[in-house]
Amino acid sequence: MKAAIVNIATKTVEMNGNTCNFYEAGLTNNADPVTPLTDETEIQEVLEDRYGEIEVTFA
């Protein structure tokens, strides 16, 4: 199973030893792509849609 560590405060996602920002990970509001997501449930759903089964930890 894949794993991701999401830090909402710094707007970063760490997966497989790589860190990217919310924009690179696609964690932005569809209506306003400049606005990063802040809701943990929405973030988990987006990551599951993009990467399949994934264990998400929020830091």
C-alpha positions as protocol buffer text, in pm:
chain_id: "A"
residue {
  index: 1
  type: MET
  ca { x: 0 y: 0 z: 0 }
}
residue {
  index: 2
  type: LYS
  ca { x: 123 y: 348 z: -81 }
}
residue {
  index: 3
  type: ALA
  ca { x: 160 y: 602 z: 197 }
}
residue {
  index: 4
  type: ALA
  ca { x: 154 y: 980 z: 202 }
}
residue {
  index: 5
  type: ILE
  ca { x: 228 y: 1235 z: 473 }
}
residue {
  index: 6
  type: VAL
  ca { x: 30 y: 1554 z: 421 }
}
residue {
  index: 7
  type: ASN
  ca { x: 124 y: 1876 z: 598 }
}
residue {
  index: 8
  type: ILE
  ca { x: -159 y: 2126 z: 556 }
}
residue {
  index: 9
  type: ALA
  ca { x: 35 y: 2406 z: 728 }
}
residue {
  index: 10
  type: THR
  ca { x: 325 y: 2394 z: 481 }
}
residue {
  index: 11
  type: LYS
  ca { x: 108 y: 2270 z: 190 }
}
residue {
  index: 12
  type: THR
  ca { x: 337 y: 1975 z: 118 }
}
residue {
  index: 13
  type: VAL
  ca { x: 291 y: 1603 z: 50 }
}
residue {
  index: 14
  type: GLU
  ca { x: 561 y: 1341 z: 103 }
}
residue {
  index: 15
  type: MET
  ca { x: 525 y: 1013 z: -87 }
}
residue {
  index: 16
  type: ASN
  ca { x: 791 y: 749 z: -148 }
}
residue {
  index: 17
  type: GLY
  ca { x: 1061 y: 976 z: -9 }
}
residue {
  index: 18
  type: ASN
  ca { x: 969 y: 1263 z: -242 }
}
residue {
  index: 19
  type: THR
  ca { x: 817 y: 1590 z: -128 }
}
residue {
  index: 20
  type: CYS
  ca { x: 600 y: 1809 z: -348 }
}
residue {
  index: 21
  type: ASN
  ca { x: 369 y: 2101 z: -290 }
}
residue {
  index: 22
  type: PHE
  ca { x: -10 y: 2087 z: -306 }
}
residue {
  index: 23
  type: TYR
  ca { x: -15 y: 2229 z: -659 }
}
residue {
  index: 24
  type: GLU
  ca { x: 216 y: 1958 z: -791 }
}
residue {
  index: 25
  type: ALA
  ca { x: 8 y: 1692 z: -614 }
}
residue {
  index: 26
  type: GLY
  ca { x: -317 y: 1828 z: -759 }
}
residue {
  index: 27
  type: LEU
  ca { x: -459 y: 1922 z: -418 }
}
residue {
  index: 28
  type: THR
  ca { x: -633 y: 2239 z: -529 }
}
residue {
  index: 29
  type: ASN
  ca { x: -993 y: 2350 z: -546 }
}
residue {
  index: 30
  type: ASN
  ca { x: -1149 y: 2262 z: -884 }
}
residue {
  index: 31
  type: ALA
  ca { x: -1345 y: 2588 z: -890 }
}
residue {
  index: 32
  type: ASP
  ca { x: -1035 y: 2792 z: -807 }
}
residue {
  index: 33
  type: PRO
  ca { x: -711 y: 2607 z: -892 }
}
residue {
  index: 34
  type: VAL
  ca { x: -503 y: 2866 z: -707 }
}
residue {
  index: 35
  type: THR
  ca { x: -668 y: 2774 z: -377 }
}
residue {
  index: 36
  type: PRO
  ca { x: -519 y: 2467 z: -205 }
}
residue {
  index: 37
  type: LEU
  ca { x: -748 y: 2220 z: -31 }
}
residue {
  index: 38
  type: THR
  ca { x: -759 y: 2235 z: 349 }
}
residue {
  index: 39
  type: ASP
  ca { x: -1020 y: 1969 z: 433 }
}
residue {
  index: 40
  type: GLU
  ca { x: -860 y: 1636 z: 529 }
}
residue {
  index: 41
  type: THR
  ca { x: -1144 y: 1431 z: 379 }
}
residue {
  index: 42
  type: GLU
  ca { x: -1119 y: 1611 z: 44 }
}
residue {
  index: 43
  type: ILE
  ca { x: -740 y: 1570 z: 39 }
}
residue {
  index: 44
  type: GLN
  ca { x: -769 y: 1196 z: 110 }
}
residue {
  index: 45
  type: GLU
  ca { x: -1031 y: 1154 z: -166 }
}
residue {
  index: 46
  type: VAL
  ca { x: -815 y: 1334 z: -424 }
}
residue {
  index: 47
  type: LEU
  ca { x: -509 y: 1126 z: -334 }
}
residue {
  index: 48
  type: GLU
  ca { x: -711 y: 802 z: -355 }
}
residue {
  index: 49
  type: ASP
  ca { x: -851 y: 906 z: -694 }
}
residue {
  index: 50
  type: ARG
  ca { x: -502 y: 979 z: -827 }
}
residue {
  index: 51
  type: TYR
  ca { x: -301 y: 698 z: -664 }
}
residue {
  index: 52
  type: GLY
  ca { x: -550 y: 426 z: -571 }
}
residue {
  index: 53
  type: GLU
  ca { x: -542 y: 274 z: -224 }
}
residue {
  index: 54
  type: ILE
  ca { x: -322 y: 496 z: -13 }
}
residue {
  index: 55
  type: GLU
  ca { x: -267 y: 547 z: 359 }
}
residue {
  index: 56
  type: VAL
  ca { x: -273 y: 920 z: 434 }
}
residue {
  index: 57
  type: THR
  ca { x: -123 y: 1067 z: 751 }
}
residue {
  index: 58
  type: PHE
  ca { x: -174 y: 1431 z: 840 }
}
residue {
  index: 59
  type: ALA
  ca { x: 113 y: 1606 z: 1014 }
}
